[in-house]
């Protein structure tokens, strides 16, 4: 593997791990980190430049997928929190109508 390809692979590996660690759920986070590590270990010995380029492209697509999923998960959690929060009007309304 040439020096630029090696630095690309290491950079991609670090980015994938960093993004995988952003999952709020413990199970998703550990699963993603484990899959990244296992994939890089399995492909450690590949020396063919075309295969390396193909794997780098697949890794970049996986990185984009993880980034979208993390963003979607964070937005979903925020939306659920907003839907369950009661504002001042809601508290007044429930305190005057429901509890009496």
C-alpha positions as CSV (number, residue, x, y, z in Angstrom):
1,X,0.0,0.0,0.0
2,X,1.4,3.4,-1.0
3,X,1.9,6.2,1.5
4,X,-1.1,8.3,0.4
5,X,-3.4,5.3,0.4
6,X,-2.2,4.3,3.9
7,X,-2.8,7.8,5.3
8,X,-6.2,7.8,3.6
9,X,-7.1,4.4,5.2
10,X,-5.9,5.5,8.6
11,X,-7.8,8.8,8.4
12,X,-11.0,7.0,7.3
13,X,-10.6,4.5,10.1
14,X,-10.3,7.3,12.7
15,X,-13.3,9.1,11.2
16,X,-15.4,6.0,11.2
17,X,-14.6,5.3,14.9
18,X,-15.2,8.9,15.9
19,X,-18.6,9.0,14.2
20,X,-19.6,5.5,15.5
21,X,-18.9,6.7,19.0
22,X,-21.5,9.5,18.6
23,X,-24.5,7.1,18.7
24,X,-26.5,7.8,21.8
25,X,-27.6,4.2,22.3
26,X,-25.0,2.0,24.0
27,X,-25.9,-1.0,21.9
28,X,-25.7,0.8,18.5
29,X,-22.5,2.5,19.5
30,X,-20.7,-0.7,20.5
31,X,-22.1,-2.5,17.4
32,X,-20.8,0.2,15.0
33,X,-17.4,0.4,16.7
34,X,-17.0,-3.4,16.6
35,X,-18.1,-3.6,12.9
36,X,-15.6,-0.9,11.9
37,X,-12.7,-2.6,13.8
38,X,-13.6,-6.0,12.4
39,X,-13.8,-4.8,8.8
40,X,-10.4,-3.1,9.0
41,X,-8.8,-6.1,10.7
42,X,-10.3,-8.4,8.0
43,X,-8.9,-6.2,5.2
44,X,-5.5,-5.5,6.8
45,X,-3.5,-7.7,4.4
46,X,-5.0,-6.4,1.1
47,X,-2.3,-5.0,-1.1
48,X,-4.0,-4.7,-4.5
49,X,-4.4,-0.9,-5.2
50,X,-7.7,-1.3,-7.0
51,X,-9.2,-3.3,-4.2
52,X,-7.9,-0.8,-1.7
53,X,-9.5,2.1,-3.6
54,X,-12.8,0.2,-3.8
55,X,-12.7,-0.5,-0.1
56,X,-11.9,3.2,0.6
57,X,-14.9,4.2,-1.5
58,X,-17.1,1.7,0.4
59,X,-15.7,3.1,3.7
60,X,-16.6,6.6,2.7
61,X,-20.1,5.5,1.9
62,X,-20.4,3.8,5.2
63,X,-19.1,6.9,6.9
64,X,-21.8,9.0,5.2
65,X,-24.4,6.4,6.3
66,X,-23.2,6.5,9.9
67,X,-23.3,10.3,9.9
68,X,-26.8,10.4,8.6
69,X,-28.0,7.8,11.1
70,X,-26.4,9.6,14.1
71,X,-28.0,12.9,13.0
72,X,-31.4,11.2,12.5
73,X,-31.1,9.5,15.9
74,X,-30.2,12.8,17.7
75,X,-33.1,14.6,15.9
76,X,-35.5,11.8,16.8
77,X,-34.5,12.0,20.5
78,X,-34.9,15.8,20.5
79,X,-38.3,15.5,18.8
80,X,-39.5,13.0,21.4
81,X,-38.2,15.3,24.2
82,X,-40.0,18.3,22.7
83,X,-43.3,16.3,22.4
84,X,-43.2,15.3,26.0
85,X,-42.2,18.7,27.5
86,X,-45.0,20.7,29.0
87,X,-44.9,24.4,28.6
88,X,-46.3,26.9,31.1
89,X,-49.7,27.0,29.4
90,X,-50.0,23.3,29.4
91,X,-49.1,23.1,33.1
92,X,-51.7,25.7,33.9
93,X,-54.3,24.0,31.7
94,X,-53.8,20.6,33.3
95,X,-53.7,22.0,36.8
96,X,-57.0,23.8,36.3
97,X,-59.0,21.3,34.3
98,X,-57.8,17.8,34.8
99,X,-57.0,17.8,38.5
100,X,-60.3,19.4,39.7
